[in-house]
Amino acid sequence: MIFTKRLREPVMRGEITCSVRIWQRPHVKAGGRYPLGPGWVHVTSIREIDLADITAELARRGGFQDVEDLLATAKHGPGETIYLVEFEYREDRAWSDPL
C-alpha cells in the first residue's frame, strides 16, 4: 500500500490502522504484506463500503482532519468503488522473510 507522505510516520507508529480507498478494483488483499519504511503493512481486512459510511470518526482514524480531506486523498484514478482497508504495521524481522 502506498500512503501520502504525511501519513507514513503515523502509520509506522501504529496511530493509523485503516484507510479508505476509491478504486476500480481492490489493489490489496486481506493477508497481504506491503513494504513501508523498515517494516510492513499487513492488511487484516478489506471490504466495500458506501459513501454514507465515511464519517468524521472514520476520517480521523485514517489520519485526516475531516471527510472532505479524506475524500480528496482517497480517490485514485477513475474508480468509484469505496473500500475500507484495515491493517497493522509490523517491524518484526520475521515479517521481512519470504512467506
C-alpha positions in Angstrom: 0.0 0.0 0.0 1.2 3.5 -0.7 0.5 6.3 1.7 0.8 10.0 1.2 3.9 11.3 2.8 2.2 13.0 5.8 0.6 9.6 6.8 3.6 7.4 6.6 5.1 8.2 10.0 1.7 7.9 11.9 1.1 4.5 10.1 4.5 3.3 11.2 3.8 4.4 14.8 0.6 2.4 14.8 -1.6 5.5 15.1 -3.4 4.9 11.8 -4.8 1.4 11.2 -7.3 1.9 8.4 -7.5 3.6 5.1 -10.4 4.4 2.7 -9.6 4.0 -0.9 -11.6 4.6 -4.0 -10.6 2.2 -6.7 -12.0 0.3 -9.8 -11.0 -2.9 -8.1 -9.0 -3.8 -4.9 -5.3 -3.2 -5.1 -4.5 -5.1 -1.9 -5.8 -8.3 -0.4 -6.5 -9.4 3.1 -3.4 -11.2 4.5 -1.2 -9.3 2.1 2.0 -7.6 3.3 3.2 -4.4 1.7 6.6 -2.7 2.5 6.7 0.6 4.2 9.8 2.1 5.8 11.7 -0.6 7.8 8.6 -2.8 8.1 5.4 -4.0 6.6 1.7 -3.0 6.4 -0.2 -6.3 6.9 -3.8 -6.0 5.6 -6.2 -7.6 8.0 -9.3 -6.9 6.1 -10.7 -5.1 3.1 -14.4 -4.6 2.3 -16.6 -2.4 0.2 -18.4 0.5 2.0 -20.8 3.2 1.0 -20.1 6.9 0.8 -22.5 7.3 3.8 -20.2 5.0 5.9 -17.4 7.6 5.7 -17.9 9.5 8.9 -15.8 12.2 10.6 -14.6 9.5 13.1 -13.5 7.2 10.3 -11.7 10.1 8.6 -9.8 10.8 11.9 -9.0 7.1 12.3 -7.4 7.3 8.9 -5.3 10.3 9.8 -7.4 13.0 8.2 -9.0 16.2 9.5 -12.4 15.5 8.2 -14.4 13.6 5.5 -13.6 16.2 2.8 -9.8 15.9 3.5 -10.1 12.1 3.3 -12.1 12.1 0.1 -9.6 14.5 -1.6 -6.8 11.9 -1.0 -8.8 8.6 -1.3 -9.7 8.9 -5.0 -7.1 7.1 -7.2 -7.9 7.2 -10.9 -11.3 6.6 -12.4 -12.5 4.2 -9.7 -15.9 4.6 -8.0 -15.9 1.7 -5.6 -15.1 2.6 -2.0 -13.0 0.2 0.1 -12.2 0.2 3.8 -8.8 -1.3 4.3 -7.9 -2.3 7.9 -4.2 -3.1 8.6 -1.5 -3.3 11.2 2.1 -2.1 10.9 4.9 -4.5 11.8 8.6 -4.1 12.0 9.3 -7.7 13.1 12.3 -9.2 11.4 10.4 -12.4 10.8 7.9 -10.5 8.7 10.6 -9.4 6.3 11.4 -13.1 5.5 9.6 -14.6 2.5 6.2 -16.3 3.3 
